């Protein structure tokens, strides 16, 4: 299984005067992994779709800061 949240470890120079950030994270959009949109995808209700910003549940990708833990369920 894949994850939308990726992690990488940048090079840390021994001569860097600043405190290094040893772990960096980023999010990739769900449409990178879908290809063509298949028919009959599950949909949000109209009110949930307005809150989520998309009609289809597979395209919903909420933003969570690296400090914040994702909420359970993933629905808006």
C-alpha angles and dihedrals in degrees: 000000000000131000128219089216116076130191130203136175114224124209113272115207118217087221097054109122093204128075104266125237100225099184125042127184134195138175127235121207118253093235089072090071101041106065109187115015107251120221123260098027115175112264136206119239112261093260093047090046091056090051094045096043093231137070097217121070095215090062094051110112115167118200117240122179115236088252096050120079115229116254118246118261097023094232121133 
